[in-house]
Amino acid sequence: MSHGALSKEAHETLAIGMNRIRGASCSGEGGEDANRFKVMDSGDSANSRVKQIASARFGVTVNYLNNCNEIEIKMAQGAKPGEGGQLPGFKVTKEIAKLRHSTPGVTLISPPPHHDIYSIEDLAQLIYDLKQINPKARIGVKLVASSGIGTIAAGVAKAKADIILISGHNGGTGATPQTSVKYVGIPWEMGLTEANQVLTLNNLRHKVTLRTDGGIKTGRDVVIAAMMGAEEYGVATTALVAMGCIMVRQCHSNTCPVGVCTQDEKLREKFSGTPDKVVNLFTFIATEVREILAGLGFKSLNDVIGRTDLLMQVNKASPNLDDLDLNPLFVQADPGNNKRYCEKQEINRVPDTLDQEIWPEIEKSLDNSKTIQKEFIIKNTNRAVGSRISHHLYKKYGYEKLDQNFLTLNFKGSAGQSFGAFSSKGLKLNLKGDANDYVGKGLSGATISIRLSDESNLVSYENTIIGNTVLYGATSGKLFAAGQAGDRFAVRNSGAISVIEGCDSNGCEYMTGGTVVILGDVGDNFAAGMTGGIAFIYDKSKQFEKKVNPESVVWQNVETEYWIKFLKDLVSEHSKETRSLLSKNIIDNFSEEIKNFVQICPKEMLNKLENPITFKKTIKEVV
């Protein structure tokens, strides 16, 4: 569960308890306090071994991704599949805002879809990216039990995931809408058995670890889940009950009476949970598992994984159950010469990137304090360039310890997917050419500069130079591009600064921080769900008002002296970085061109800006 749901005390207590028994707790979406990565004086650790990367990408930094054993891609939640989530502004405390790179008191929205995943190939790309930024972490994918889940699970296994989690409807956060609790989702048993059968039939089962959750409470539940094909099991609600949760289902209201699920400091004082209570719960569950296995004549849980022949349907002679046929759940697929479970829990390898070729050369230069002058040729088959280098820089120097642009790398050509994904502070990537989708995804402090090659005769602002879903979930850093971007530019940006020359639909969607300057037209539905950050649009064509989504933002010409200088400095930096003729012309005629700019500000941010905007309307009129 995320920090938005659980109190800090409950989250840390759960993590300490699980680490004591060599289990694993999940961070949930929303980042994690870096202080928890350090081992305590007592020898305990409150670090969540599983870090989650969800649709909102809150707090996903190079530091976050490199302090775990496993990274879990949460495709959906069993209790509310396909719905996304929302953390009301009154629950966004200073601490949560810091972790999520947002503003205290401002609503945070988790989109229903991952904006970089619209196919199995897209999911494979994210798995690939995460294996570059942390090569030692196993990558898991959380799926929701549903009809046809087996086919999806097979695709996930082929995408080189190491763990597949099948989540059932019978658990989840107490903040889930009541309609979802009652009517949405199906039991984990139905999803797990189908996934296990299809993976086994396709010779994939022994390559991935299969996990399940969604209402698992007892040792009996664990044994049944094992017989249905799972080798790992998630216990969440019961663990919260062990720590004091009394299930009043007020998680969304910030009024949890026992301090388990609230950000109210007075209520948090009532929290009485301890790591020992968590350890006791799992000790009892493990003991019950051993007793049941002994009664069945088995020595190990591995002996019963996938043994659906040990299960049978109990007929309760109830009118509403007499026609229920559970036999499809008991079908046992033939594993051939393979085990019915993943015997060797190794990381599934993916192809190397260009980074692995050039890092040895870079490392020597760093040790000799030399600058890298060489220009590397890049092709569109070279994916996630900059990610593995960022991992090495992080391991060598630490988080945010390097000066800006400490290491500059020059590339020429057409970059593949995820150029500069999760790249860290200290790294600068210069590209002459163009780049595919996901440039600067999860950008974590690096600077990216992209411009046309010297040989090109294209007009930059009339052509697309970077693809879709650029700066998705970026937390810090800069991106300059002399050209247009595709769809969903800066979606869920929470801290990066960028200047580009136009974008397509859904720009700045769900943005919560950072600054975006667009020196050209934007596509439809601009700023939908934007609750933070600032945007400037060069609206010479006067089409902006037809494109913006007015629900959460307001706009006007740039009026305040501070913001006029702020904008001019950014456009000047863009001109310097990309040699853009458009930005140079704007700077040369800035006193006139400033009249063509529109400044966009989220309504919730108007009374929270450090440097206020002089809006023609009052805040009351706007809201």
C-alpha positions as CSV (number, residue, x, y, z in Angstrom):
1,M,0.0,0.0,0.0
2,S,1.2,3.5,-0.8
3,H,2.1,6.4,1.5
4,G,-1.1,8.1,0.4
5,A,-3.1,5.3,2.0
6,L,-1.1,4.1,5.0
7,S,0.4,6.3,7.7
8,K,4.2,6.5,7.8
9,E,4.3,4.5,11.0
10,A,2.2,1.7,9.6
11,H,4.2,1.5,6.4
12,E,7.6,1.4,8.2
13,T,6.4,-1.1,10.8
14,L,5.2,-3.5,8.0
15,A,8.5,-3.1,6.1
16,I,10.6,-3.8,9.3
17,G,8.5,-6.9,10.1
18,M,8.8,-8.3,6.6
19,N,12.5,-7.7,6.4
20,R,13.0,-9.5,9.7
21,I,11.6,-12.7,8.3
22,R,13.2,-12.2,4.9
23,G,9.9,-11.5,3.3
24,A,9.1,-8.5,1.2
25,S,6.9,-5.5,1.6
26,C,5.9,-3.3,-1.3
27,S,6.3,0.5,-1.3
28,G,3.1,1.0,-3.2
29,E,2.9,3.9,-5.7
30,G,4.1,7.2,-4.4
31,G,7.9,7.0,-3.8
32,E,9.6,6.2,-0.5
33,D,11.6,8.3,2.0
34,A,15.3,7.9,1.3
35,N,16.0,7.7,5.0
36,R,14.4,4.3,5.0
37,F,17.1,3.0,2.7
38,K,19.6,3.1,5.6
39,V,20.0,0.3,8.1
40,M,19.0,1.3,11.6
41,D,21.2,1.1,14.6
42,S,19.2,-1.9,15.8
43,G,20.1,-3.7,12.6
44,D,16.5,-3.4,11.3
45,S,15.6,-2.0,7.9
46,A,12.4,-0.1,7.0
47,N,13.3,-0.3,3.3
48,S,10.6,-1.9,1.1
49,R,12.3,-4.6,-0.9
50,V,9.7,-4.2,-3.7
51,K,9.4,-0.8,-5.3
52,Q,6.3,-0.2,-7.3
53,I,6.0,1.7,-10.5
54,A,2.4,2.6,-11.2
55,S,0.6,4.7,-13.8
56,A,1.2,8.0,-12.0
57,R,5.0,7.3,-11.6
58,F,5.0,9.3,-8.4
59,G,8.5,9.6,-6.9
60,V,10.1,7.2,-9.4
61,T,13.7,8.4,-9.3
62,V,17.1,6.7,-10.0
63,N,17.5,6.6,-6.2
64,Y,14.1,4.9,-5.6
65,L,14.7,2.3,-8.4
66,N,18.2,1.3,-7.2
67,N,17.3,0.6,-3.6
68,C,15.3,-2.6,-4.0
69,N,15.5,-6.3,-5.0
70,E,12.4,-6.1,-7.1
71,I,10.5,-3.5,-9.2
72,E,6.8,-4.2,-9.6
73,I,4.9,-2.6,-12.6
74,K,1.3,-2.2,-11.3
75,M,-0.9,-2.6,-14.3
76,A,-4.0,-2.4,-12.3
77,Q,-5.5,-3.1,-8.8
78,G,-7.5,-6.2,-8.1
79,A,-10.1,-4.3,-6.0
80,K,-10.7,-1.7,-8.7
81,P,-9.3,-2.8,-12.1
82,G,-9.0,-0.1,-14.8
83,E,-10.1,2.7,-12.5
84,G,-7.0,4.6,-11.5
85,G,-7.1,6.6,-8.3
86,Q,-7.1,10.0,-6.7
87,L,-5.5,11.3,-3.5
88,P,-7.5,14.3,-2.3
89,G,-5.6,17.5,-1.6
90,F,-6.3,17.4,2.1
91,K,-4.4,14.1,2.4
92,V,-1.4,15.5,0.5
93,T,0.9,16.5,3.5
94,K,4.3,18.1,3.2
95,E,5.9,14.7,3.5
96,I,3.8,13.1,0.8
97,A,4.3,16.1,-1.5
98,K,8.0,15.7,-1.0
99,L,8.0,12.0,-1.9
100,R,5.7,12.5,-4.8
101,H,7.4,15.7,-6.1
102,S,4.2,17.7,-5.9
103,T,2.6,20.5,-3.9
104,P,1.1,20.1,-0.4
105,G,-2.7,20.4,-0.4
106,V,-3.0,19.8,-4.2
107,T,-5.0,16.8,-5.5
108,L,-3.0,14.0,-7.1
109,I,-4.5,11.8,-9.8
110,S,-3.3,8.3,-10.8
111,P,-4.4,7.7,-14.4
112,P,-6.3,4.5,-15.2
113,P,-3.7,3.5,-17.9
114,H,0.1,3.6,-18.1
115,H,0.6,6.2,-20.8
116,D,3.6,4.3,-22.2
117,I,1.9,0.9,-22.3
118,Y,-0.8,0.2,-25.0
119,S,0.5,-3.2,-26.1
120,I,2.6,-6.1,-24.9
121,E,5.5,-4.6,-26.9
122,D,5.2,-1.4,-24.9
123,L,5.2,-3.3,-21.6
124,A,8.3,-5.2,-22.8
125,Q,10.0,-1.8,-23.4
126,L,9.3,-0.6,-19.8
127,I,10.6,-4.0,-18.5
128,Y,13.7,-3.4,-20.7
129,D,14.2,0.2,-19.4
130,L,13.9,-0.9,-15.7
131,K,16.4,-3.7,-16.3
132,Q,18.9,-1.1,-17.5
133,I,18.5,1.4,-14.7
134,N,18.7,-1.4,-12.1
135,P,20.2,-4.6,-13.6
136,K,20.2,-6.4,-10.2
137,A,16.4,-6.1,-9.6
138,R,13.9,-8.7,-10.7
139,I,11.0,-7.1,-12.6
140,G,7.4,-8.1,-11.7
141,V,4.2,-7.2,-13.4
142,K,0.9,-7.0,-11.4
143,L,-2.1,-8.2,-13.3
144,V,-5.7,-8.4,-12.3
145,A,-7.6,-11.7,-12.4
146,S,-9.9,-11.7,-15.4
147,S,-11.1,-13.9,-18.2
148,G,-8.3,-14.3,-20.8
149,I,-5.6,-13.4,-18.3
150,G,-3.6,-16.5,-19.4
151,T,-2.9,-15.0,-22.8
152,I,-1.8,-11.7,-21.2
153,A,0.4,-13.6,-18.7
154,A,2.1,-15.5,-21.6
155,G,2.8,-12.1,-23.3
156,V,4.3,-10.7,-20.0
157,A,6.5,-13.8,-19.7
158,K,7.8,-13.4,-23.3
159,A,8.4,-9.7,-22.5
160,K,11.1,-11.0,-20.1
161,A,9.3,-10.3,-16.8
162,D,10.7,-12.3,-13.8
163,I,7.5,-12.3,-11.7
164,I,3.8,-12.3,-12.6
165,L,1.3,-11.3,-9.9
166,I,-2.3,-12.3,-10.3
167,S,-4.4,-10.0,-8.0
168,G,-7.9,-10.9,-7.0
169,H,-10.9,-8.7,-6.2
170,N,-11.2,-9.6,-2.6
171,G,-8.7,-7.3,-1.0
172,G,-7.3,-3.9,-1.9
173,T,-7.5,-0.6,-0.3
174,G,-10.4,0.5,1.9
175,A,-10.4,3.7,-0.2
176,T,-11.8,1.8,-3.1
177,P,-15.3,3.0,-4.1
178,Q,-18.1,0.8,-2.7
179,T,-19.4,0.0,-6.2
180,S,-16.0,-1.5,-7.0
181,V,-15.8,-3.5,-3.7
182,K,-19.2,-5.0,-4.5
183,Y,-19.3,-5.5,-8.2
184,V,-15.9,-5.3,-9.8
185,G,-13.2,-8.0,-10.3
186,I,-13.1,-11.8,-10.0
187,P,-11.4,-14.1,-7.4
188,W,-7.7,-14.8,-7.7
189,E,-8.4,-18.5,-8.0
190,M,-9.9,-18.0,-11.4
191,G,-7.1,-15.8,-12.7
192,L,-4.3,-17.8,-11.2
193,T,-5.4,-21.2,-12.5
194,E,-5.8,-19.8,-16.1
195,A,-2.5,-18.1,-16.0
196,N,-0.7,-21.2,-14.6
197,Q,-2.3,-23.4,-17.3
198,V,-1.5,-21.2,-20.2
199,L,2.1,-20.5,-19.0
200,T,2.7,-24.3,-18.5
201,L,1.2,-25.2,-22.0
202,N,3.5,-22.6,-23.6
203,N,6.7,-23.8,-21.9
204,L,7.0,-20.5,-20.0
205,R,5.9,-21.5,-16.4
206,H,9.4,-22.5,-15.3
207,K,10.8,-19.1,-16.5
208,V,8.7,-16.9,-14.3
209,T,7.7,-16.8,-10.6
210,L,3.9,-16.8,-10.2
211,R,2.5,-14.8,-7.3
212,T,-1.1,-14.2,-6.2
213,D,-2.9,-12.0,-3.7
214,G,-6.4,-10.7,-3.0
215,G,-7.8,-11.9,0.3
216,I,-5.3,-14.5,1.3
217,K,-5.5,-14.7,5.1
218,T,-4.6,-18.2,6.4
219,G,-2.1,-21.1,5.8
220,R,-5.0,-23.0,4.2
221,D,-5.3,-20.2,1.6
222,V,-1.6,-20.4,0.9
223,V,-1.7,-24.1,0.4
224,I,-4.6,-23.8,-2.0
225,A,-2.9,-21.0,-3.9
226,A,0.2,-23.3,-4.2
227,M,-1.9,-26.2,-5.5
228,M,-3.4,-23.8,-8.1
229,G,0.1,-22.8,-9.3
230,A,1.5,-19.9,-7.2
231,E,4.8,-20.1,-5.4
232,E,4.6,-16.6,-3.8
233,Y,1.7,-15.1,-1.9
234,G,0.7,-11.6,-0.9
235,V,-1.0,-11.0,2.5
236,A,-2.0,-7.3,3.0
237,T,-5.3,-6.7,4.7
238,T,-4.6,-9.4,7.3
239,A,-1.2,-7.8,8.0
240,L,-2.9,-4.5,8.6
241,V,-5.4,-6.1,11.0
242,A,-2.4,-7.6,12.8
243,M,-1.1,-4.1,13.3
244,G,-4.4,-2.8,14.6
245,C,-6.7,-2.1,11.6
246,I,-10.3,-2.5,12.5
247,M,-11.6,-2.2,9.0
248,V,-13.9,0.8,9.4
249,R,-13.3,1.6,5.7
250,Q,-12.6,5.3,6.2
251,C,-9.2,5.1,4.4
252,H,-10.2,7.8,1.9
253,S,-11.4,10.3,4.6
254,N,-8.2,10.7,6.6
255,T,-10.2,9.8,9.8
256,C,-8.8,6.2,10.6
257,P,-9.5,5.9,14.3
258,V,-6.5,3.6,15.0
259,G,-3.9,5.5,13.0
260,V,-3.2,2.8,10.4
261,C,-4.5,4.7,7.4
262,T,-4.3,8.4,8.0
263,Q,-2.0,11.4,7.6
264,D,-3.6,13.2,10.6
265,E,-0.8,13.4,13.2
266,K,-3.1,13.2,16.2
267,L,-4.7,10.0,14.8
268,R,-1.3,8.6,13.9
269,E,-0.4,8.7,17.6
270,K,-3.0,6.0,18.2
271,F,-1.1,3.5,16.1
272,S,-0.2,0.5,18.2
273,G,1.3,-1.8,15.7
274,T,4.8,-3.3,16.1
275,P,7.1,-5.3,13.8
276,D,6.7,-8.2,16.2
277,K,3.0,-8.4,15.5
278,V,3.7,-8.7,11.8
279,V,6.3,-11.4,12.5
280,N,3.9,-13.3,14.7
281,L,1.2,-13.3,12.0
282,F,3.4,-14.7,9.3
283,T,4.9,-17.2,11.8
284,F,1.4,-18.6,12.5
285,I,0.6,-18.7,8.8
286,A,3.8,-20.6,8.0
287,T,3.2,-23.0,10.9
288,E,-0.3,-23.7,9.6
289,V,1.1,-24.4,6.1
290,R,3.6,-26.9,7.6
291,E,0.9,-28.6,9.5
292,I,-1.4,-28.9,6.5
293,L,1.5,-30.2,4.3
294,A,2.5,-32.7,6.9
295,G,-1.1,-33.9,7.1
296,L,-1.0,-34.5,3.3
297,G,2.4,-36.2,3.4
298,F,4.5,-33.5,1.8
299,K,7.8,-32.1,3.0
300,S,7.9,-28.9,1.1
301,L,5.5,-26.3,-0.4
302,N,7.3,-26.9,-3.7
303,D,5.9,-30.4,-3.8
304,V,2.3,-29.2,-4.1
305,I,2.8,-26.3,-6.5
306,G,0.5,-26.8,-9.5
307,R,-0.9,-30.0,-8.0
308,T,-4.6,-29.2,-8.7
309,D,-5.3,-33.0,-8.6
310,L,-5.1,-32.6,-4.8
311,L,-8.1,-30.3,-4.9
312,M,-11.8,-31.1,-5.3
313,Q,-15.0,-29.2,-5.3
314,V,-17.1,-29.3,-2.1
315,N,-20.8,-29.5,-2.9
316,K,-22.7,-27.6,-0.2
317,A,-26.1,-28.7,-1.6
318,S,-27.0,-25.1,-1.8
319,P,-29.5,-24.1,-4.6
320,N,-27.2,-21.3,-5.8
321,L,-24.2,-23.5,-5.9
322,D,-25.5,-26.8,-7.4
323,D,-24.9,-25.6,-11.0
324,L,-21.4,-24.2,-10.2
325,D,-18.8,-26.3,-12.0
326,L,-15.2,-25.6,-10.8
327,N,-13.6,-28.4,-12.8
328,P,-11.9,-25.9,-15.3
329,L,-9.9,-24.6,-12.3
330,F,-8.6,-28.1,-11.7
331,V,-7.3,-28.8,-15.2
332,Q,-3.6,-29.8,-14.9
333,A,-1.4,-28.9,-17.9
334,D,1.5,-31.1,-18.8
335,P,4.8,-29.3,-18.0
336,G,6.9,-31.7,-20.1
337,N,10.4,-32.0,-18.8
338,N,10.2,-28.8,-16.8
339,K,9.2,-28.2,-13.2
340,R,5.7,-26.8,-12.3
341,Y,7.4,-23.8,-10.8
342,C,10.4,-21.5,-11.3
343,E,13.2,-23.5,-9.7
344,K,16.0,-21.0,-10.4
345,Q,14.8,-17.5,-9.6
346,E,17.3,-15.8,-11.9
347,I,16.8,-12.5,-13.7
348,N,15.7,-13.0,-17.3
349,R,18.3,-11.4,-19.5
350,V,17.5,-8.8,-22.1
351,P,19.9,-7.6,-24.9
352,D,22.6,-5.1,-24.0
353,T,22.3,-1.4,-24.9
354,L,24.7,1.0,-26.5
355,D,25.6,2.0,-23.0
356,Q,27.4,-1.3,-22.3
357,E,29.7,-0.7,-25.3
358,I,30.7,2.8,-24.4
359,W,30.8,2.7,-20.6
360,P,34.3,1.2,-20.3
361,E,35.6,4.0,-22.4
362,I,33.7,6.6,-20.4
363,E,34.8,5.1,-17.1
364,K,38.5,5.4,-18.0
365,S,38.0,9.1,-18.9
366,L,36.1,9.8,-15.7
367,D,39.0,8.2,-13.7
368,N,41.5,10.4,-15.6
369,S,39.3,13.5,-15.2
370,K,39.1,13.9,-19.0
371,T,36.1,15.2,-21.0
372,I,34.5,12.9,-23.6
373,Q,34.8,14.6,-26.9
374,K,33.9,11.6,-29.1
375,E,30.6,11.6,-31.0
376,F,28.8,8.2,-30.8
377,I,26.6,6.9,-33.7
378,I,23.2,5.9,-32.5
379,K,20.5,3.9,-34.3
380,N,16.8,3.4,-33.7
381,T,17.6,-0.1,-32.5
382,N,19.6,1.4,-29.6
383,R,17.0,1.6,-26.8
384,A,17.2,3.2,-23.4
385,V,20.5,4.9,-24.1
386,G,21.7,6.7,-21.0
387,S,19.9,4.5,-18.5
388,R,22.6,2.0,-17.7
389,I,25.2,4.8,-17.6
390,S,23.0,6.6,-15.1
391,H,23.0,3.4,-13.0
392,H,26.8,3.3,-13.1
393,L,27.1,7.0,-12.2
394,Y,24.7,6.5,-9.3
395,K,26.6,3.5,-8.0
396,K,30.0,5.3,-8.4
397,Y,29.1,8.8,-7.0
398,G,25.7,8.5,-5.2
399,Y,22.4,10.3,-5.6
400,E,22.5,13.9,-6.8
401,K,26.1,14.2,-5.7
402,L,27.4,15.2,-9.2
403,D,27.4,18.7,-10.6
404,Q,25.0,19.5,-13.5
405,N,26.5,18.3,-16.8
406,F,29.4,16.5,-15.1
407,L,29.5,14.0,-18.0
408,T,28.5,15.1,-21.5
409,L,27.9,12.5,-24.2
410,N,27.3,13.4,-27.9
411,F,25.3,11.3,-30.2
412,K,24.4,11.4,-33.9
413,G,21.6,9.5,-35.7
414,S,18.1,8.3,-34.8
415,A,17.7,7.3,-31.2
416,G,15.4,4.3,-30.4
417,Q,12.8,4.1,-27.6
418,S,13.4,5.6,-24.2
419,F,16.4,7.8,-25.0
420,G,17.5,9.1,-21.6
421,A,14.9,7.2,-19.6
422,F,15.4,7.6,-15.8
423,S,18.7,9.4,-16.5
424,S,20.4,11.0,-13.4
425,K,21.8,14.3,-12.5
426,G,25.3,14.8,-13.8
427,L,24.6,13.3,-17.2
428,K,24.0,15.4,-20.3
429,L,22.9,13.8,-23.5
430,N,23.3,15.8,-26.8
431,L,21.7,14.3,-29.9
432,K,21.9,15.5,-33.5
433,G,19.1,13.8,-35.3
434,D,15.8,12.6,-33.9
435,A,14.4,10.3,-31.2
436,N,11.5,7.8,-30.9
437,D,9.0,7.5,-28.1
438,Y,9.5,7.9,-24.4
439,V,12.4,10.4,-24.5
440,G,13.3,11.4,-20.9
441,K,10.8,9.0,-19.3
442,G,11.2,9.2,-15.6
443,L,14.0,11.8,-16.1
444,S,15.8,12.1,-12.8
445,G,18.1,15.1,-13.1
446,A,19.9,14.7,-16.4
447,T,19.8,17.2,-19.3
448,I,18.8,16.2,-22.8
449,S,19.3,18.3,-25.9
450,I,18.0,17.3,-29.3
451,R,18.4,19.1,-32.6
452,L,18.4,18.4,-36.2
453,S,21.6,17.0,-37.8
454,D,23.9,19.5,-39.4
455,E,23.1,18.0,-42.8
456,S,19.3,18.4,-42.5
457,N,17.5,21.0,-44.5
458,L,14.2,20.7,-42.5
459,V,12.6,23.6,-40.7
460,S,12.7,22.4,-37.1
461,Y,9.4,23.9,-35.8
462,E,7.5,22.4,-38.8
463,N,8.6,18.8,-38.1
464,T,8.4,16.3,-35.3
465,I,11.8,15.5,-33.7
466,I,10.7,13.4,-30.7
467,G,7.9,10.8,-30.4
468,N,5.1,10.1,-28.0
469,T,4.9,10.2,-24.2
470,V,8.0,12.3,-23.7
471,L,9.0,13.2,-20.0
472,Y,6.4,10.7,-18.6
473,G,6.8,10.8,-14.9
474,A,9.9,13.0,-15.0
475,T,10.9,14.2,-11.5
476,S,13.8,16.6,-12.3
477,G,16.2,17.6,-15.1
478,K,15.8,19.5,-18.4
479,L,14.8,18.6,-22.0
480,F,15.4,20.9,-25.0
481,A,14.3,19.9,-28.4
482,A,14.3,21.9,-31.7
483,G,11.2,20.4,-33.1
484,Q,7.8,19.1,-32.3
485,A,6.8,16.3,-30.0
486,G,4.0,13.7,-30.4
487,D,1.0,12.8,-28.2
488,R,1.0,13.0,-24.4
489,F,4.0,15.3,-24.0
490,A,5.0,15.8,-20.4
491,V,2.2,13.6,-19.1
492,R,2.5,13.3,-15.3
493,N,5.6,15.5,-15.4
494,S,6.4,16.4,-11.8
495,G,9.6,18.4,-11.9
496,A,11.4,18.6,-15.2
497,I,11.9,21.7,-17.2
498,S,11.4,21.6,-21.0
499,V,11.3,23.8,-24.1
500,I,10.0,22.3,-27.4
501,E,8.5,23.7,-30.6
502,G,5.0,22.2,-30.6
503,C,3.2,19.0,-29.5
504,D,0.2,16.9,-30.4
505,S,-2.8,15.9,-28.3
506,N,-3.0,15.5,-24.5
507,G,0.0,17.6,-23.7
508,C,0.8,18.2,-20.0
509,E,-1.9,15.7,-18.9
510,Y,-2.0,15.0,-15.2
511,M,1.1,17.2,-14.7
512,T,1.9,18.0,-11.1
513,G,5.1,20.0,-11.3
514,G,7.9,21.4,-13.4
515,T,7.8,23.9,-16.2
516,V,6.9,23.4,-19.9
517,V,7.4,26.0,-22.7
518,I,5.9,25.1,-26.1
519,L,7.0,27.4,-28.9
520,G,4.2,26.4,-31.2
521,D,0.8,24.9,-31.5
522,V,-0.6,22.2,-29.2
523,G,-3.0,19.4,-29.9
524,D,-6.5,18.8,-28.4
525,N,-7.2,18.3,-24.7
526,F,-4.1,20.2,-23.5
527,A,-3.7,20.3,-19.7
528,A,-6.4,17.7,-18.9
529,G,-6.1,16.9,-15.2
530,M,-3.2,19.2,-14.7
531,T,-2.9,20.1,-11.0
532,G,0.6,21.5,-10.7
533,G,3.5,23.1,-12.6
534,I,3.4,26.0,-15.1
535,A,3.1,26.0,-18.9
536,F,3.8,28.7,-21.4
537,I,2.5,28.4,-25.0
538,Y,3.7,30.5,-27.9
539,D,0.2,31.1,-29.3
540,K,0.8,33.1,-32.5
541,S,-2.0,31.4,-34.4
542,K,-4.5,32.2,-31.6
543,Q,-5.8,28.6,-31.5
544,F,-4.9,27.7,-27.9
545,E,-8.3,28.3,-26.4
546,K,-9.8,25.8,-28.8
547,K,-7.3,23.1,-27.7
548,V,-7.1,23.5,-23.9
549,N,-9.2,21.5,-21.4
550,P,-10.5,24.3,-19.1
551,E,-11.6,22.0,-16.2
552,S,-8.5,22.3,-14.0
553,V,-6.5,25.3,-15.4
554,V,-6.8,29.0,-16.1
555,W,-4.7,31.0,-18.6
556,Q,-3.9,34.5,-19.7
557,N,-0.9,36.5,-21.3
558,V,2.3,36.7,-19.2
559,E,1.8,39.7,-17.0
560,T,4.2,39.4,-14.0
561,E,7.7,40.7,-14.3
562,Y,9.2,37.6,-12.6
563,W,7.6,35.2,-15.0
564,I,8.5,37.3,-18.0
565,K,12.2,37.1,-17.1
566,F,11.8,33.4,-16.2
567,L,10.3,32.7,-19.6
568,K,12.9,34.7,-21.5
569,D,15.8,32.9,-19.7
570,L,14.3,29.5,-20.7
571,V,13.8,30.4,-24.3
572,S,17.4,31.8,-24.4
573,E,18.7,28.5,-22.9
574,H,16.8,26.6,-25.6
575,S,18.3,28.8,-28.3
576,K,21.8,28.2,-26.9
577,E,21.3,24.4,-26.5
578,T,19.7,23.6,-29.9
579,R,20.6,26.6,-32.1
580,S,17.0,26.9,-32.9
581,L,16.2,29.8,-35.3
582,L,12.7,30.0,-33.8
583,S,13.8,30.7,-30.3
584,K,16.6,33.0,-31.4
585,N,14.0,35.1,-33.4
586,I,11.7,35.2,-30.3
587,I,14.6,36.4,-28.1
588,D,15.7,39.0,-30.7
589,N,12.1,40.4,-30.7
590,F,11.1,39.5,-27.2
591,S,9.4,42.8,-26.3
592,E,6.9,42.1,-29.1
593,E,6.8,38.3,-29.0
594,I,5.9,38.2,-25.3
595,K,2.5,39.3,-26.3
596,N,2.0,36.0,-28.2
597,F,2.7,33.9,-25.1
598,V,-0.1,32.4,-22.9
599,Q,0.7,31.3,-19.3
600,I,-1.3,28.3,-18.0
601,C,-1.7,27.7,-14.3
602,P,-3.7,25.0,-12.5
603,K,-6.5,26.5,-10.4
604,E,-5.4,24.7,-7.3
605,M,-1.9,26.3,-7.6
606,L,-3.0,29.9,-7.7
607,N,-2.7,30.5,-4.0
608,K,0.3,28.2,-3.5
609,L,2.9,29.7,-5.9
610,E,6.1,31.1,-4.4
611,N,6.1,33.7,-7.1
612,P,2.4,34.8,-7.6
613,I,0.9,35.3,-11.0
614,T,-1.0,38.6,-11.4
615,F,-4.2,37.2,-12.8
616,K,-6.9,39.5,-14.1
617,K,-9.5,37.4,-12.2
618,T,-9.4,36.8,-8.5
619,I,-8.9,33.3,-7.1
620,K,-12.5,33.1,-6.0
621,E,-13.7,34.0,-9.5
622,V,-11.5,31.3,-11.0
623,V,-12.4,28.5,-8.6
